[in-house]
């Protein structure tokens, strides 16, 4: 391959995010989840509790999702300055989040199928063993939520800087926490009031909530992966600002190249054009996350 040493790059094209801390958090949660997975599968096999076995394999799918996130971080870091990637590896983060969200949907489907089967064919449950292990799992889930918790998970904060990998992992442990709480509630009602049908019913409720979280993450990460443009109203404001400077926009494309970086390609016609830097200043008034701009002036 011909060398690009003759090209005088004016800036870096690594538009990823600093993920070292998030990567460490996910590794810790991965090991916690994997240990609980082994415990639940072992206890479920020993006690004959299908509920525990199911939850154990459910935890296993989350461990696999965390491995995807760990791989995404490693890959993005390894190829951060690789010129084969036009805009760096910022989208690898969103790809990892998207894959994890798909895994969550599969988990939710499995939970619904199994819960419906248990409603139709009730099974005996070893309540004491199941409750003890479920409580241990809940404690570990609370610890995992605390480790992954960050300010950007609050609804009132700017969501444009989300690390989709850490967000996916956060949703995974929230899903585990929710299913643990529902499982404990159902087991207690089954043990003390004989309401064994609550166990599969709570499984369906948990699966529906998980599906909703997954949909939101799939939508958010896929917008980056598919180069979704900015909203029409913002494009209109940019056009008006350019028109005020005696110019017309002939072509414009704005898209995300990472969760917190945007790129723009712009073609402008004008008899008295401004210099490119002045147009960039206008663009950045409406697009503060703009990191890469190409302008054609006719």
ABEGO torsion letter per residue (X at the ends): XBBAAABBBABBABABBBAAAAAAAAAAAAAAAAAAAAAAAAAAAAAGBAAAAAAAAAAAAAAAAAAAAAAAAAAAAAAAABAABAAEAAAAAAAAAAAAAAAAAAAAAAAAAAAAAAAABBBBBBAAAAAAAAAAAAAAAAAAAAAABBAAABAABBAAABBAAAAAAAAAAAAAAAAAAAAAAAAAAAAAAGBAAAAAAAAAAAAAAAAAAAAAAAAAAAAAAAGBBBBAAAAAAAAAAAAAAGBBBABBBBBBABAABBBBBBBBBBABBBBAAAAAAAAAAABAABABBBBBBX
